Amino acid sequence: MVIQVKSNSGSNSKAMDGTQQKLEANVLLLGAENVGKSALTVRFLTRRFIGEYGNMESIYSRSDRIDGREISFNIWDSLHPQKSDADVCISEKQLQWADGFILVYSICDRASFNLVRRQVQCIRQGKAKVPGATPIVIVGNKRDLKHRRTVSSEEATLLALSSDCGFFEISVAETYHGVLLVFHELLDLIREARTTKKGPAGLKGIVRSMSAVFGRRRTD
Ligand SMILES: Nc1nc2c(ncn2[C@@H]2O[C@H](COP(=O)(O)OP(=O)(O)OP(=O)(O)O)[C@@H](O)[C@H]2O)c(=O)[nH]1
C-alpha cells in the first residue's frame, strides 16, 4: 500500500499543457544517508530492487512516453555530505540545475525526517530556477519496516500540506508502483510550474492560494 498526498499544484497540468514537444525534467534526489535514494533511483530506472548500492553520486537519464508525450528524466542521485550543515545542505549549483526535488527520509529514522524538514525550507528560500512554488515531493521510504517506525504518516502529511509539497509513503523494496507514482507526481508539478511561469497566475493562481488556505486533498 502507498500513502499519497497530492500537492494541489499538479491537478490540472495535463489539460493545461498543450504542446507536445519533448519535455526534459531535471530531478534532484536529496536526503540523509541510507534512506534509499539510490534504491529509489535504480527502481525507477530498472524496475528492480537489488539490495546494495554503491555510494557514487551520479546523474542518470530515462526517457518515457507519458500521455503521448516524450519525457526525458535526468535524475541526480546525490550523496549527503558527511559534515552536514543545514544551511549548506543544498548547493547553489543543485538549486539551479533542478526542475524538481524528491526529498527522501526513512520512516524508521527521525533524524532523516528532520533533515527533510530543513531541506524543504532551504529549497523554498533558495533561488531554484523555477520561480514560485518549486516542485517538491517528499518520500517516506521503508514502509515495509512499519514495526520500527519513528515518523508517523500524519506528521509527514502535515509537513507536506504546510509546505505545498507532494507526499508519498512507500517501500522501494516492496513495490515499483509507488516509485512510479512519485516521479509522475513530480512531473505533473514541474509541468504546472512551467505553465505558471509562462503566463500570469490568473484564475489558477487564485485557486491555488485559496487551496493553501482551505487545505488539500488526501488520497489513500
Ligand atoms: N527494508 C527496506 N530497505 C530499503 C528500502 N530501500 C532501501 N533500503 C535499503 O537501505 C539501504 C540504503 O539504501 P541506499 O539506496 O543505498 O540509500 P542512499 O540514501 O542512497 O544512501 P547513501 O548512498 O548513503 O546516501 C540499503 O541496504 C537498501 O537495501 C526499503 O524500502 N525497505
The ligand as a MOL file (V3000), in Angstrom:
LIG
                    3D

  0  0  0     0  0            999 V3000
M  V30 BEGIN CTAB
M  V30 COUNTS 32 34 0 0 0
M  V30 BEGIN ATOM
M  V30 1 N 13.7260 -2.5330 4.2440 0
M  V30 2 C 13.9920 -1.6680 3.2800 0
M  V30 3 N 15.2740 -1.3720 2.9820 0
M  V30 4 C 15.5000 -0.4790 1.9950 0
M  V30 5 C 14.4570 0.1380 1.2790 0
M  V30 6 N 15.0110 0.9800 0.3810 0
M  V30 7 C 16.3390 0.8910 0.5290 0
M  V30 8 N 16.6480 0.0070 1.5000 0
M  V30 9 C 17.9680 -0.3860 1.9830 0
M  V30 10 O 18.5560 0.7290 2.6460 0
M  V30 11 C 19.9690 0.7280 2.4490 0
M  V30 12 C 20.3940 2.0740 1.8870 0
M  V30 13 O 19.8720 2.2240 0.5790 0
M  V30 14 P 20.5410 3.2380 -0.4590 0
M  V30 15 O 19.6660 3.2820 -1.6550 0
M  V30 16 O 21.9810 2.9060 -0.6590 0
M  V30 17 O 20.4290 4.5880 0.3830 0
M  V30 18 P 21.0090 6.0180 -0.0110 0
M  V30 19 O 20.0630 7.0130 0.5460 0
M  V30 20 O 21.3150 6.1150 -1.4650 0
M  V30 21 O 22.3300 6.0270 0.8460 0
M  V30 22 P 23.6890 6.8940 0.6070 0
M  V30 23 O 24.3210 6.3670 -0.6540 0
M  V30 24 O 24.4730 6.5960 1.8380 0
M  V30 25 O 23.3160 8.3350 0.5030 0
M  V30 26 C 20.2770 -0.4390 1.5070 0
M  V30 27 O 20.7030 -1.5340 2.2830 0
M  V30 28 C 18.9370 -0.7400 0.8630 0
M  V30 29 O 18.8140 -2.1120 0.5100 0
M  V30 30 C 13.0950 -0.1960 1.6120 0
M  V30 31 O 12.1060 0.2760 1.0490 0
M  V30 32 N 12.9390 -1.0970 2.6210 0
M  V30 END ATOM
M  V30 BEGIN BOND
M  V30 1 1 1 2
M  V30 2 2 2 3
M  V30 3 1 2 32
M  V30 4 1 3 4
M  V30 5 2 4 5
M  V30 6 1 4 8
M  V30 7 1 5 6
M  V30 8 1 5 30
M  V30 9 2 6 7
M  V30 10 1 7 8
M  V30 11 1 8 9
M  V30 12 1 9 10
M  V30 13 1 9 28
M  V30 14 1 10 11
M  V30 15 1 11 12
M  V30 16 1 11 26
M  V30 17 1 12 13
M  V30 18 1 13 14
M  V30 19 2 14 15
M  V30 20 1 14 16
M  V30 21 1 14 17
M  V30 22 1 17 18
M  V30 23 2 18 19
M  V30 24 1 18 20
M  V30 25 1 18 21
M  V30 26 1 21 22
M  V30 27 2 22 23
M  V30 28 1 22 24
M  V30 29 1 22 25
M  V30 30 1 26 27
M  V30 31 1 26 28
M  V30 32 1 28 29
M  V30 33 2 30 31
M  V30 34 1 30 32
M  V30 END BOND
M  V30 END CTAB
M  END
